[in-house]
Amino acid sequence: INSKYSEELAQECLEWIKTITGENINTSGDMDNFYETLKDGTLLC
């Protein structure tokens, strides 16, 4: 999984989510931030 992970794509996804939801989230594309931001699913609901 790590070899296929793209920080650029993760950042792009988080920026899109931030734009759509209006939430002030960290849009850093690193794997830990991506996981922490989306792990419980509440941001997407």
Secondary structure, DSSP 4 states (H G I P E B T S, - for coil): -GGG--HHHHHHHHHHHHHHH---------HHHHHHHHTTSGGG-
